[in-house]
Amino acid sequence: MLFRSYETVSQETWQLWLAQGTKVINELRLDLSRPDHQDIYDEQMIDFLGLEAWARDNLQSEKK
């Protein structure tokens, strides 16, 4: 998902997410080796980048 998201947002926005993503990991104390924490991180990224419609359309097909 990471690379697909990167293709749909500007470089500036992606850089903003990288900084925010670090804060998300630290503030929520996420352990990205855990799948449930990866899901939380992904949800935060999708929300921050405004990719809700993209995620709804694309992630459902990946889970099939």
C-alpha positions in Angstrom: 0.0 0.0 0.0 2.8 2.4 0.8 4.0 2.7 -2.8 0.5 3.0 -4.2 -0.2 5.8 -1.8 3.0 7.6 -2.7 1.9 7.6 -6.4 -1.3 9.5 -5.6 0.0 12.4 -3.4 2.4 15.2 -4.0 6.0 15.0 -2.8 5.4 17.9 -0.4 2.3 16.1 1.1 4.2 12.9 1.4 7.0 14.6 3.3 4.4 16.1 5.7 3.1 12.6 6.3 6.5 11.2 7.0 6.9 13.7 9.8 3.4 13.2 11.1 3.7 9.4 10.8 6.7 9.5 13.1 4.6 11.4 15.6 1.8 8.8 15.2 4.2 5.9 15.9 5.6 7.6 19.0 2.4 9.1 20.5 0.4 5.9 20.0 3.4 3.8 20.9 2.9 1.6 17.9 5.0 -1.5 17.3 4.9 -1.9 13.5 5.9 -5.6 13.8 2.4 -6.2 15.0 -0.3 -6.4 12.3 -2.9 -4.6 14.4 -0.6 -1.7 14.9 0.2 -1.7 11.2 -3.5 -1.3 10.6 -3.7 1.6 13.0 -0.8 3.3 11.2 -2.4 2.7 7.8 -5.7 4.2 9.0 -3.9 7.3 10.3 -2.0 7.6 7.0 -5.2 7.2 4.9 -7.0 9.8 6.9 -4.0 12.3 6.8 -3.6 11.9 3.1 -7.3 12.1 2.3 -7.2 8.7 0.7 -10.4 7.3 2.1 -12.1 6.8 -1.3 -8.9 5.3 -2.8 -8.5 2.9 0.1 -12.1 1.9 0.0 -11.9 1.1 -3.8 -8.4 -0.5 -3.8 -7.9 -2.2 -0.5 -11.1 -4.2 -0.8 -9.9 -5.8 -4.0 -6.5 -6.6 -2.4 -8.1 -8.5 0.5 -10.0 -10.8 -1.9 
